């Protein structure tokens, strides 16, 4: 482990909490909120040779404030019996929360930090939390902090972040259940949304890609991407923009959670997706 692990982890936590608290008092300038649904039959779980069917309910919020913007996503994932609960044969339930807060250089200091194709630079802090009622009983706690480069694109957005990350989890199989603390690692995150039109149909191509470096304890580098192609069916059906979207997505996951060389660590899952914007 890195000698600076605990001090840097404390710095990440302090930066994240300070950023969250600092922006709570800032007035919202814009926002978009939706309730989503994803469904697929080819999900995987480490050390499980079976494909898993999942229904996923999603709450997603993104909004601007006077110093930048923030993002919140909560997924509730319900597996079928191929991914059972601890001590039972019914499907497991998982909750996963992601929060990110960006402080934009231009909003803090008056002029955007722009160069080349980059229109602005932000300091991003945030955290991930999860829990799942399997025998492994994961309880992920992840902190991230680092710069985000916001690219100048004609429509939508394209953000590239380079994060320092620190993570804790729970292992229900070790010593009757114990907390596991990983080494510090880096995460490269690419997030995008590109709206366009296919004839009369408003469309958008959106998603994210994460690359996580090795985090010790025998882990390998990890990749996760969830792109999706969505159509504004509400606009087509009854003429209301940005209300009901439907489309298809894809989950690409390699070395899931840093695991490798075992069943279920690689995922290639096609998904059906809906978004109802509030």
C-alpha positions in Angstrom: 0.0 0.0 0.0 1.0 3.6 -0.6 2.4 5.2 2.6 0.2 8.3 1.9 -3.0 6.3 1.6 -4.7 7.3 4.8 -3.7 11.0 4.6 -4.7 11.3 0.9 -8.0 9.4 1.6 -8.8 11.9 4.4 -8.0 14.7 2.0 -10.4 13.3 -0.6 -13.1 12.9 2.0 -12.6 16.4 3.3 -12.6 17.9 -0.3 -15.7 16.0 -1.3 -17.7 16.9 1.9 -16.6 20.6 1.7 -17.6 20.8 -2.0 -21.0 19.3 -1.2 -21.6 21.6 1.8 -20.4 24.6 -0.1 -22.8 24.1 -3.0 -25.9 23.3 -0.9 -26.4 27.1 -0.4 -25.9 28.0 -4.1 -29.1 28.7 -6.1 -30.0 26.2 -8.8 -29.7 27.6 -12.3 -31.0 24.7 -14.4 -31.9 21.0 -13.8 -33.1 17.8 -15.5 -34.5 14.9 -13.6 -35.8 11.6 -14.8 -37.1 8.2 -13.6 -35.5 5.4 -15.6 -35.8 1.7 -16.3 -33.3 -0.7 -17.7 -33.8 -4.4 -18.5 -31.4 -7.1 -19.6 -30.8 -10.9 -19.5 -27.0 -11.1 -19.9 -25.6 -9.5 -16.8 -22.9 -11.3 -14.8 -21.6 -11.5 -11.3 -18.0 -12.6 -10.2 -17.6 -16.3 -9.5 -21.0 -17.0 -11.0 -21.2 -18.9 -14.3 -24.8 -18.0 -15.0 -26.2 -15.1 -17.0 -28.4 -12.9 -14.7 -31.6 -11.2 -15.6 -32.0 -7.8 -14.0 -34.7 -5.1 -13.7 -33.2 -1.8 -12.8 -35.1 1.3 -11.6 -33.2 4.6 -11.8 -33.4 8.1 -10.4 -31.2 10.6 -12.1 -30.7 14.3 -11.4 -28.3 16.8 -13.0 -28.4 20.5 -12.3 -26.4 23.7 -12.5 -25.6 26.0 -9.6 -23.9 29.3 -9.4 -20.4 27.7 -9.0 -20.8 24.7 -11.3 -23.0 21.7 -11.5 -23.9 18.4 -9.7 -25.0 15.0 -10.6 -26.9 12.3 -8.6 -27.9 8.8 -9.8 -29.5 6.0 -7.8 -30.0 2.5 -9.3 -32.1 -0.2 -7.7 -31.2 -3.5 -9.2 -33.3 -6.6 -8.9 -31.7 -9.9 -10.0 -33.4 -13.1 -10.9 -32.7 -16.4 -9.0 -29.4 -16.9 -10.9 -28.0 -14.2 -8.5 -29.6 -15.3 -5.2 -29.9 -13.5 -1.8 -27.8 -14.7 1.1 -29.3 -17.9 2.5 -32.1 -18.1 -0.1 -32.9 -18.9 -3.7 -34.7 -15.7 -4.7 -33.0 -12.9 -6.6 -30.8 -10.4 -4.8 -31.5 -6.7 -4.6 -28.8 -4.0 -4.9 -28.8 -0.2 -4.4 -26.1 1.9 -6.0 -25.7 5.6 -5.5 -23.3 8.0 -7.4 -22.8 11.7 -6.6 -20.5 14.1 -8.3 -20.1 17.9 -7.8 -18.2 20.2 -10.2 -16.8 23.6 -9.3 -16.1 25.4 -12.5 -12.9 27.6 -12.7 -14.8 30.3 -14.7 -17.6 30.6 -12.1 -15.1 30.7 -9.2 -12.6 33.2 -10.8 -14.6 35.0 -13.5 -13.0 33.7 -16.6 -13.2 30.2 -18.0 -9.9 28.2 -18.1 -10.1 27.4 -21.8 -7.4 26.0 -24.2 -7.5 24.0 -27.4 -10.7 22.0 -27.6 -11.3 22.5 -23.9 -13.8 25.2 -23.0 -13.6 24.9 -19.2 -11.9 23.1 -16.4 -13.6 22.0 -13.2 -12.6 20.5 -9.9 -14.8 17.4 -9.3 -15.4 15.6 -6.0 -17.9 12.9 -5.2 -18.6 9.4 -3.9 -20.2 6.0 -4.7 -22.1 3.9 -2.2 -23.7 0.5 -2.7 -25.2 -2.4 -0.7 -26.5 -5.8 -1.8 -28.1 -8.7 0.1 -26.0 -11.5 -1.2 -23.7 -13.8 0.8 -20.7 -11.6 -0.2 -22.7 -8.6 1.2 -20.8 -5.8 -0.6 -20.9 -2.3 0.9 -18.8 -0.2 -1.4 -17.6 3.2 -0.2 -15.6 5.1 -2.8 -14.3 8.7 -2.8 -13.0 10.5 -5.9 -11.5 13.9 -6.6 -9.7 15.4 -9.6 -9.9 17.7 -12.6 -12.6 17.6 -15.3 -11.9 18.9 -18.7 -15.1 20.1 -20.4 -14.8 19.9 -24.2 -16.4 22.4 -26.6 -18.9 20.4 -28.6 -21.7 21.8 -30.9 -24.5 20.2 -28.9 -24.6 18.2 -25.6 -21.5 17.7 -23.6 -18.2 15.8 -23.4 -16.4 15.6 -20.1 -13.1 13.9 -19.4 -12.1 13.5 -15.7 -8.9 12.2 -14.1 -9.7 11.1 -10.5 -7.7 10.1 -7.5 -9.8 7.3 -5.9 -9.9 5.5 -2.6 -12.3 2.6 -1.8 -13.5 0.4 1.0 -15.8 -2.6 0.7 -17.1 -5.6 2.7 -16.3 -9.2 2.2 -18.9 -11.5 3.7 -16.8 -14.6 3.1 -13.7 -13.5 5.0 -13.6 -14.1 8.8 -17.3 -14.1 9.0 -17.5 -10.7 7.3 -14.9 -7.9 7.3 -14.2 -4.5 5.8 -11.6 -4.4 3.0 -9.6 -1.3 2.3 -8.0 -1.1 -1.1 -4.9 0.8 -2.3 -5.2 4.2 -3.7 -5.8 4.1 -7.5 -6.7 6.4 -10.4 -9.9 6.5 -12.4 -10.3 7.9 -15.9 -13.9 8.9 -16.6 -15.4 9.9 -19.9 -19.1 11.1 -19.9 -21.0 12.3 -22.9 -24.4 13.2 -24.4 -24.8 14.1 -28.1 -28.4 15.0 -29.2 -29.2 14.8 -33.0 -32.1 14.2 -35.3 -32.8 11.2 -37.5 -35.4 12.7 -39.9 -38.3 13.8 -37.7 -37.1 11.8 -34.7 -35.1 13.6 -31.9 -32.3 11.2 -30.7 -29.5 11.2 -28.3 -26.3 9.1 -27.9 -25.2 9.2 -24.2 -23.2 7.2 -21.7 -19.9 6.9 -19.8 -16.7 5.0 -19.7 -14.6 4.3 -16.6 -11.1 2.9 -16.5 -9.9 2.0 -13.0 -6.3 1.2 -12.3 -5.2 -1.7 -10.1 -6.1 -1.2 -6.4 -4.0 -3.9 -4.7 -5.1 -7.1 -3.0 -4.7 -9.1 -6.2 -6.9 -6.9 -8.4 -6.5 -6.0 -12.0 -7.4 -2.9 -13.9 -11.1 -2.6 -14.6 -13.2 -1.1 -17.5 -16.9 -0.2 -17.4 -19.0 1.5 -20.1 -22.7 2.0 -20.5 -23.6 3.7 -23.8 -27.2 4.1 -25.0 -29.1 5.3 -28.1 -32.4 6.9 -27.2 -35.4 8.3 -29.2 -37.8 11.0 -27.9 -40.9 9.0 -28.3 -43.0 11.5 -26.3 -42.3 14.1 -29.0 -43.4 11.6 -31.7 -46.5 10.3 -29.8 -48.0 13.5 -28.4 -45.7 16.4 -29.3 -44.1 17.0 -25.9 -40.3 17.4 -26.0 -38.0 15.7 -23.5 -40.7 13.8 -21.6 -40.5 10.1 -22.6 -37.4 8.5 -24.1 -36.9 4.9 -25.2 -34.0 3.0 -26.7 -31.3 0.4 -26.3 -28.1 0.3 -24.3 -25.1 -1.9 -23.8 -23.1 -2.7 -20.7 -19.5 -3.5 -21.3 -17.6 -4.6 -18.1 -14.1 -6.1 -17.9 -12.5 -7.4 -14.6 -15.6 -6.5 -12.7 -14.7 -4.9 -9.3 -11.1 -5.7 -10.2 -11.6 -9.5 -10.2 -10.0 -11.5 -12.9 -9.5 -15.1 -14.1 -12.9 -16.3 -12.8 -16.5 -16.8 -14.1 -18.7 -13.7 -14.3 -16.0 -11.0 -14.3 -16.7 -9.9 -17.9 -20.1 -8.6 -19.0 -21.6 -8.0 -22.5 -25.3 -7.1 -21.9 -27.8 -5.5 -24.3 -30.4 -3.5 -22.4 -33.8 -2.0 -23.1 -34.2 1.5 -21.6 -36.8 4.1 -20.7 -36.6 7.6 -19.3 -39.5 9.7 -18.0 -38.3 13.2 -17.5 -40.1 15.2 -14.7 
